[in-house]
Amino acid sequence: MPKGIYVRTKNKPHSKERKQKIGEALEGIKNPRWKGGKQTIASGYVLILDKSHPACNCRGYVYEHRLVMEKKLGRFLKQEERVHHIDRNKANNIEENLALFSNDSEHRKFHLNLMTGGDRYGNIL
């Protein structure tokens, strides 16, 4: 039998072309499990489908808190910039609940200050 052509029988794999057609047929809104391009992952962060975004993952999703901060600033965030949730609720992505740190080091210093007696704005009490 020629390579890539299969007779419909049990235990025979689909060809690459057939797999691609199946994948395209069930992509996006056509998929019965479609949830509007928004999902919450196990760590509690909300992801939004945006395949054109420069920071999207391999499936085309971007963290919602990063999108909200980018909209507020009017530019894309740099890879090293970190967005902090003030109330520590990773699903609460309203603009007033987000703070931007220039890098991970600054974000860690902020959390260290909180643990050593500072308030949620970084001021030492």
C-alpha positions in Angstrom: 0.0 0.0 0.0 1.4 3.5 -0.9 2.7 5.6 2.0 0.2 8.0 3.4 -2.9 6.3 2.1 -4.8 4.1 4.5 -7.9 2.0 4.2 -10.5 2.6 6.9 -9.8 -0.2 9.3 -9.3 -0.4 13.0 -5.8 0.2 14.3 -4.5 2.0 11.2 -3.2 5.6 11.8 -4.5 8.6 9.8 -2.3 10.2 7.2 -0.7 13.6 7.9 -3.2 15.2 5.5 -6.2 13.6 7.2 -4.9 14.7 10.6 -4.6 18.2 9.4 -8.1 18.2 8.0 -9.5 16.8 11.2 -7.6 19.5 13.2 -8.9 22.3 11.0 -12.4 21.1 11.1 -12.5 21.3 14.9 -10.6 24.5 15.3 -12.0 27.5 17.1 -15.7 28.1 17.1 -16.3 24.9 15.2 -15.0 22.8 18.2 -17.8 21.6 20.5 -15.6 22.4 23.5 -15.0 26.1 22.4 -15.2 28.5 25.3 -14.8 31.8 23.5 -11.0 31.9 23.4 -10.7 32.4 27.1 -9.4 29.8 29.6 -8.1 29.6 33.1 -5.1 27.4 33.7 -4.3 25.3 36.8 -2.1 28.1 38.3 -5.1 30.4 38.3 -4.0 32.7 35.4 -6.5 33.6 32.7 -5.4 33.2 29.1 -6.9 34.9 26.0 -6.6 33.6 22.4 -4.6 36.1 20.3 -2.5 34.3 17.7 -1.2 37.6 16.3 0.3 38.7 19.6 4.2 38.6 19.7 4.2 37.0 23.1 1.6 34.3 22.5 2.4 30.7 23.4 2.6 27.8 20.9 -1.3 27.5 21.0 -1.8 31.3 20.4 -2.8 32.2 24.0 -1.6 35.3 26.0 -1.9 36.0 29.7 -4.8 38.4 30.2 -3.1 40.5 32.8 -0.3 41.3 30.3 -2.9 42.3 27.7 -4.6 44.6 30.2 -1.3 46.3 31.2 -0.3 46.6 27.5 -3.6 48.4 26.8 -3.1 50.7 29.7 0.4 51.6 28.6 -0.4 51.7 24.9 2.6 49.4 24.0 3.7 45.8 24.2 5.4 44.7 27.4 9.0 43.8 27.2 9.8 40.2 27.9 11.6 41.0 31.2 8.7 43.2 32.6 6.5 41.6 35.3 2.8 42.4 36.0 1.9 42.1 39.7 -1.7 41.4 41.0 -2.1 43.7 44.0 -4.8 41.6 45.7 -2.9 38.4 44.8 -5.9 37.1 42.9 -4.5 35.9 39.6 -8.0 36.0 37.9 -8.7 39.6 38.9 -7.2 41.4 35.9 -8.8 44.8 36.2 -6.5 47.7 35.6 -6.6 49.1 39.1 -5.4 45.7 40.5 -2.3 45.5 38.4 1.2 46.9 38.9 4.2 46.8 36.6 7.7 46.0 37.6 10.7 46.5 35.3 12.1 43.0 35.9 11.7 39.9 38.0 14.3 41.2 40.5 12.2 44.3 41.4 9.1 42.1 41.7 10.8 39.7 44.1 12.1 42.6 46.2 8.6 43.9 46.5 7.4 40.5 47.8 10.3 40.3 50.2 9.4 43.7 51.6 5.8 42.5 52.1 7.0 39.4 54.0 9.2 41.6 56.3 6.6 44.0 57.4 5.8 46.3 54.5 2.3 47.1 53.2 0.9 46.1 49.9 2.3 49.2 48.2 5.9 48.5 49.2 6.0 50.9 52.1 7.7 49.7 55.3 5.4 49.9 58.3 
